[in-house]
Amino acid sequence: MLVDSITLNIKAGNGGSGAVSFLRNAHMARGGPNGGNGGNGGNIYFVGTHNVSDLSQFRFKKKIKAADGIAGGINNLFGKNAKHTTILLPFGTQVTDTGKNETIEIIDQAPILIAR
């Protein structure tokens, strides 16, 4: 079945939480903060493709959310960044942002950042 019009709810990933930690050991009673920052959440990109039936994957799936970043840890351990999500759309697809009333047309294979 060919799908030619869809409405999607798209959300980028949340960043990971930072760690609240203070250095305490036998040599330093008040060593200062040593918690790490959380990782960045994933972005969502649209990429053009020659396959006309790529919109059929969204026939029943209406919500797309990128992965969240990993939380930081003690001893200045920084959280891992999340992977980005890439959505393939056929060339000539018009994407309308209902919040900004902007329309973007997919004309090449260059990735277009949709949600950060």
Number of C-alpha atoms within 10 A of each C-alpha: 6 10 13 13 11 13 12 10 9 14 17 20 22 20 21 21 19 20 21 14 15 15 14 13 9 5 7 9 10 10 11 11 15 17 19 20 22 22 21 22 21 23 22 23 19 20 18 21 18 13 11 15 14 17 18 16 11 15 14 8 12 12 11 15 16 22 21 22 21 21 20 21 19 17 14 16 16 20 21 18 18 20 16 16 17 16 15 18 23 21 17 15 16 14 16 13 11 8 6 7 7 9 10 12 12 20 15 14 15 11 15 16 12 15 16 15
